Amino acid sequence: MSDNEHDARKGSRAWTSHAAKMLGTSENVVLVLIGVALVLVAALLLYSGMHDLNEAVHRGPAEIEHKSIEILNTVLLVMMTMEIVYTVAISLESHTLNAEPFLIIGMIAGIRRMLVITATSTEQEAHAEQFHNTLVELGLLAAMVVALAGAIWILRHSAYNSVKPRDESGGDQLGRGR
């Protein structure tokens, strides 16, 4: 290989390395902005939920009962939003995308929807078809929550088993050598 070809390859690598660093920095900036926006959304939602709760308390028990579903829905939405913020923070710190926080967000969303359906179904008139659809939706949501919980267990279990502790002699805890 001639010196000119070697210099051209070195220059090409320097350019691509610089571009990769700039894109990485851009990704970090965007993730920080996303995190800030999500925290602001969560704070505003929490303020809205607390405002609704305060109004309901001042209006009496009937209003508390009426607003409780809406307040619970808002608080669970704040939890989901903050879990997304946590996921963004992990991505920013480690530059990897972890599946577990997304599974947790899915579980919270499923439970949130189940609670809302259950709470609002007592207020609605029950027609046979509507009742059937509600039961099917609740069943599917329950299956989804169980599946997501199973996926979280599998992730945690596989991570635990992939890191086998070793004793001081160089073998694992069962006495086997390397």
N, C-alpha and C positions, 0 to 999 in steps of 0.2 A: 504494500500500500504506500502510495506516495505521501509526501508531507502535506501537499495541498488537500488530498482526500481526507487525511487525518484531521487537519484544521477545520475542514468543512463539517465533518461529523461532530467534532467538539463544539463548534459554533451552533450546530443544530440542536445538540443536547442542552447547551446553555439556554437557548431560546425556549425550548419546550419545558425545561426545568423552571425558568422564570414564569412562563405562562401558567404552569401548574400551581406555583406559589400564589400567583395573583388570583387564580380561580378559587384556591383554598381560602384565601383571605376574603374574597367576595362571598363565599359560602358562609363563613363565620359571621360576616356583617349581616347577611340576610337572616341567619338563624337568631342572632341577637335581636334584630328588629321584630321577628316573629314572636320571640319570647316576650318582649316588652308589650307588643300588641295583645298577646294572650293574657298577660298579667293584668293589663288595663281592662280587658273585657271581663275577666274574672272578678276584679274589684268592683266594677260597675254592676255586674250581676249580683254580687253579694250585697252591695248597697241597696239595690232594688228589692232583694229578698228581705233584708232587714227593715226596709221602709214599709213593705207590705205587712210584715210581722208586727211592727209597731202600730200601724193603723188598725190591724185586726185586734190587737190587745186592747186598744182604746175604745173600740166599738163593741166589744163584748164577746162572750163565748160563741154565739152563733156565727159571727164573722170569722173567728179563729177557725172554726170547723169548716167554713166555706173556703177560706184562703189557704188552709193547711196543705192541700194538694199542690197548689201553685207554688207555695213557698218550698215545699219538699222538692218539687221538680227543679226549681231554681238552684237550690243548694246542691243537688246532685249534678246539675250542669256545671256549677262552679268546680266541683270535685273533678269532673271529667276534664275541664279546661286546665286545671292545675296539674293533672296527670300528663296532659299533653305538654305543658311547660316543662315538667320534669323530663319528659322524653327529649324535648329540644335541648335541654341543658346537658343531658347525657350525650346526645349527638354532637354537641358543641365541644364537650370536653374530650370525648374519646374518638371522635370522627368515625364512629360506627353506628349502625342502626340496630337497636335491640328490639326483639319481638315482644318481650314480656310486658313492657308498659302499654303497648297497643292492645294486647290481650286483656289487660286490666281495664283499659278504657272501654273495650267492648263489653266486658262484664258489667261495669258500672252502667253503661248505656242500656244493656238488656234489663238489669234490675230496675233501673229508673223507669223504663217503659212498662215493665210488669206492675210496678207500684202505681203508676198513673192509670193504667187500664183497670186494675183492681179497684182503685179508689173511685174512679169516675163511673165504673159499671154499676155501682150502687145508686147513682143518681139518675141513670138513664132507664127508660122503659125497656123492658126486655122482650124483644120479638125473637121468635125461635131462630130465624136465620142469623140475626145479629148476635144472639147469644152463642150460637155455634161458631161464628167467625171469631168472636172474642176468645172462646176456649181454644180454638186452633192457634190463634196468635199467642196466647199465653203458653200453650204447650211448646210451640216452636221457640219462643223466647227462653223457656226453661231449659230446653234441650241445648240451645246455644250457650247459655250460661254454664251448664254442666260441661259442654265440650270445651269451652274456653278455660274453665277451671282445670280440666284434664290436660289441656295443652300447657298451661302454666306449670302443673305438677311435673309433666314430662320434661319441660325445659329445665326446671330446677333439679330434678332427679338426674338428668343426663349431665348437667353441669357438675353436680356433686360427684357423680361416678367417674367423670373424666379427670378429676383431680384426686388421685389416690394418695392418701397420706403415707409417708415413709417413716420407718423408725430410724434410730441413730446408726444402726449397723448397715444401712444402705438398702435394706429390704423393705417390703411393705409390712403392714401390721400382721399379716398372716405368716411372717417369717421367711417368705421367699426372697431370694436375692434379686438383683437387677437383671 
